[in-house]
Amino acid sequence: MDLKRGSWSLANVKPKADDIEVPPMLACSDVTKKFGGLVALSSVSFNVEVGELVGLIGPNGSGKTTLFNVVSGVYKPERGSIFFKEKQIVGLRPFRIHRLGIARTFQLVRPFLELRAYDNVKLGLMFGTGRHELFGQNPMRLLEVVGLEKSADSPAMNLNTNDRKKLELARALASEPELLLLDEIITGLNPVETDEFVALIREIKQQYVKTIVMVEHIMKVVMKISDRVLVLHHGQLIAQGKPAEVSQNEEVIGAYLGEKRKSV
């Protein structure tokens, strides 16, 4: 058939939904960050796909939190690009990046200690993205999601570590982000609290935020909950893949143990 003159042409063929390529939610390429003579991140490149829960692991000082700080705009990298939903975000102020749809928690949670839990979350609603589709402008709804509704009137200073981490998570969710960065949200909790938090994160991913990157030191949690794992060591990305693959990677084992595993 003549493709130019016939009734049928290539232009009439519409791609199937399954054939449409979805761009990554986050695309980092050649990201490098230095502090004086210290190279904290060296040419780090990776993608985070829509709907993934990615675990980010590595020994202390490997650059995990620095990477979060670069993505969220706290630090500007010396080199490299970071695209969020195909928009370049390097050089944007943290509040601009936040309003685009990236929210994060911090290793050291710092709520407004004298304010009630309710008011801490209310501030998150006021300074977020402006989207109120999931939670409206109702702090109590967010406190219910993380299991803090009974502590709504308690000053943050009266909350224990577990509840302060839940409050930190509620404040991050208040902006209804499309990408959630969790920085050691589980570290420091006892086994019962850890299991509770794992269930909470799964619920949040299923119902509220589909794409999550999670820094964590508890390997059992990372391997159990992650779709994919990234490994940093001395600022370099040394491995990425499915949890089972990464756990058997000799370079990863060497980074954590200080030596390569001897073959049996």
C-alpha positions in Angstrom: 0.0 0.0 0.0 1.2 3.5 -0.7 1.8 5.0 2.7 1.6 8.5 1.3 -1.6 8.3 -0.8 -3.5 5.4 0.6 -6.3 5.7 3.2 -4.0 4.1 5.8 -0.9 5.9 6.9 1.6 5.7 9.7 0.1 9.0 11.1 -3.2 7.1 11.7 -1.5 4.6 14.0 -1.9 5.6 17.7 0.5 4.1 20.3 -1.0 1.8 22.8 -1.1 3.0 26.4 1.5 0.4 27.3 3.9 1.7 24.6 4.0 5.3 26.0 7.2 5.9 27.9 6.7 7.6 31.2 9.6 9.9 32.1 11.3 9.4 35.4 10.0 11.3 38.4 13.6 12.3 39.3 16.7 12.2 37.1 20.1 13.0 38.5 23.1 13.1 36.2 26.8 13.6 37.0 25.9 15.3 40.4 29.0 16.5 42.1 29.2 18.3 45.5 32.3 19.5 47.2 33.0 21.0 50.6 36.5 22.6 50.2 38.8 19.7 49.4 36.2 17.1 50.4 34.2 15.5 47.6 30.9 14.6 49.2 29.3 13.5 45.9 31.2 12.4 42.8 29.4 12.2 39.5 26.3 10.5 40.9 23.7 9.6 38.3 20.5 7.7 38.7 16.7 7.9 38.0 13.7 7.4 40.2 10.7 6.1 38.3 7.1 7.1 39.0 5.7 4.7 41.6 9.0 3.4 43.0 10.1 3.2 46.6 13.9 3.5 46.3 16.2 2.7 49.3 19.3 4.8 49.5 22.0 3.1 51.7 25.7 3.5 52.4 28.1 3.7 55.4 28.2 6.8 57.5 29.6 9.7 55.6 28.9 8.2 52.2 26.9 11.2 51.0 23.3 10.1 51.5 22.0 13.2 53.4 24.2 15.5 51.2 22.4 14.0 48.2 19.0 14.8 49.8 20.2 18.3 50.5 21.3 18.8 46.9 18.0 17.5 45.5 15.9 19.6 47.9 17.9 22.8 47.1 19.8 23.2 50.4 23.1 22.8 48.6 23.9 23.7 45.0 26.1 21.1 43.2 29.3 22.1 41.6 28.4 20.1 38.5 25.5 18.0 37.2 21.8 18.2 36.5 18.7 17.3 38.5 15.4 17.1 36.7 12.1 16.7 38.6 9.3 15.7 36.2 11.5 16.9 33.3 12.1 20.3 34.9 15.6 21.4 35.8 15.7 22.2 39.5 19.4 22.9 40.2 19.7 26.5 41.4 16.2 26.8 42.7 15.6 27.8 46.3 14.3 25.0 48.6 10.8 26.5 48.9 10.5 26.6 45.1 11.5 22.9 44.9 9.1 22.1 47.7 6.2 23.8 45.9 7.0 21.9 42.7 6.2 18.7 44.7 9.2 17.4 46.6 8.9 17.1 50.4 11.4 15.7 52.8 11.9 14.7 56.4 15.2 15.4 58.3 17.5 13.1 60.3 17.3 15.3 63.3 13.6 16.2 63.7 13.1 19.8 64.8 9.4 20.5 65.4 8.3 23.8 67.0 8.6 22.4 70.5 6.2 24.9 72.2 3.5 24.5 69.6 0.9 21.8 69.7 1.2 18.9 67.3 -1.9 20.3 65.6 -0.3 23.7 65.0 3.0 22.1 63.7 1.0 20.4 61.0 -1.0 23.5 60.3 2.2 25.3 59.5 3.0 22.6 57.0 -0.3 23.2 55.3 0.2 26.9 55.1 3.7 26.7 53.5 3.2 23.7 51.2 2.4 23.4 47.6 -1.1 24.8 47.9 -2.6 21.4 46.8 -5.3 20.4 49.2 -6.9 17.5 47.3 -6.1 14.7 49.8 -6.3 16.3 53.2 -8.0 19.6 52.5 -6.7 22.1 55.0 -7.4 19.9 58.0 -4.4 19.2 60.3 -6.4 16.6 62.1 -6.7 14.5 59.0 -2.9 14.3 58.7 -2.5 13.5 62.4 -5.0 10.6 61.9 -3.0 9.3 59.0 0.2 9.0 61.1 -1.6 7.9 64.3 -1.2 11.1 66.3 -4.8 12.3 66.5 -4.9 11.7 70.3 -1.8 13.9 70.7 -3.2 16.8 68.7 -3.2 19.2 71.7 0.1 18.0 73.1 3.1 20.4 72.7 5.7 18.8 70.5 8.2 19.0 73.4 6.0 16.4 75.2 6.2 13.8 72.4 8.6 10.9 72.5 11.0 10.1 69.6 8.6 7.9 67.8 5.8 10.4 67.9 8.1 13.3 66.9 9.1 11.3 63.8 5.4 10.8 63.0 4.9 14.5 63.4 7.8 15.1 61.0 6.2 12.8 58.5 2.8 14.5 58.9 4.4 17.9 58.2 6.0 16.5 55.0 2.7 15.0 53.8 0.9 18.3 54.4 2.2 19.7 51.1 0.8 16.7 49.3 4.1 16.0 47.5 4.6 13.8 44.4 8.1 12.8 45.6 8.8 12.1 49.3 12.4 12.0 50.7 12.6 10.2 54.0 15.9 10.7 55.8 16.4 8.0 58.5 12.8 8.2 59.6 13.0 4.8 61.2 16.5 4.9 62.7 16.5 5.0 66.5 13.2 3.2 67.0 12.7 -0.1 68.8 11.6 -3.2 66.9 7.8 -2.7 67.6 8.0 1.0 66.5 10.0 0.0 63.5 7.4 -2.5 62.3 4.7 0.1 62.9 6.5 2.7 60.8 7.2 0.2 58.0 3.4 -0.5 57.8 2.8 3.3 57.9 5.2 4.0 55.0 3.6 1.2 52.9 0.1 2.7 53.6 1.3 6.2 52.6 2.8 4.9 49.4 -0.3 3.0 48.5 -2.7 5.8 49.2 -1.0 9.2 49.2 2.5 9.5 47.8 3.4 7.0 45.1 7.1 7.8 44.7 9.5 7.7 47.7 13.2 7.7 48.3 14.3 6.5 51.7 17.6 6.8 53.5 17.9 4.1 56.1 20.6 2.2 58.1 18.4 -0.7 59.1 19.2 -3.1 56.3 16.3 -5.5 57.1 13.9 -2.7 56.6 15.5 -1.4 53.4 15.6 -4.8 51.8 12.0 -5.6 52.8 10.3 -2.4 51.7 12.3 -1.2 48.7 11.6 -1.8 45.0 15.1 -0.9 44.2 18.3 0.0 46.2 21.0 2.6 45.5 24.3 2.3 47.3 26.7 5.3 48.0 30.2 4.9 49.2 32.7 7.8 49.6 30.3 9.9 47.5 30.1 7.5 44.6 27.2 5.4 43.5 28.7 1.9 43.6 25.6 -0.2 43.0 21.9 -0.1 42.2 19.4 -2.8 41.5 16.8 -5.0 43.2 17.4 -5.6 46.9 18.4 -9.3 46.4 21.0 -8.3 43.8 22.5 -5.5 45.8 22.8 -7.6 48.9 25.0 -10.0 47.0 27.2 -7.4 45.4 30.8 -7.8 46.4 31.6 -4.1 46.3 28.7 -3.3 48.5 29.7 -6.0 51.0 33.2 -4.6 51.0 31.9 -1.1 51.6 30.1 -2.2 54.7 32.5 -4.8 56.1 35.7 -3.2 54.9 36.8 -6.2 52.9 35.5 -8.3 50.1 33.6 -11.5 51.0 35.8 -14.5 50.6 34.5 -17.1 48.3 33.7 -20.5 49.9 
